[in-house]
């Protein structure tokens, strides 16, 4: 590549990266993780509130809450968590999730179970913060 085409190639690469991270109709800004709040509800029932700016999908906000639940389970010495429910609301550029999980040392019954260690490792690989 000549000197004149290199900046153009870099600019096109940058535009492609922005297009991959942008939601239709929004600016191409990377997600900003705004924090996790954890509340023990009863025994093994735990609520997680997470917030993020510029979420590219509802699923990403739900994954943020699942990452928090998985790390919390490990901190408490448990190996598994089971999803109970997640509510997501959008307020401008900020998405908030209120999720509830149970944590347990053994694989709980149900279809929405997560292996905490594997999930935390996956969250780290995806750049999603945990507790």
Protein Blocks (a to p, Z undefined) as FASTA:
>chain_A
ZZklmmmmmmmmmmmmmmmmpcehiacdddddebdcdddfbhjaccdddddehiabfklm
mmmmmmmmmmmmmmnopabdcdfbdcdddehjaccddddddddfbdcedjkbccfklmmm
mmmmnopacZZ
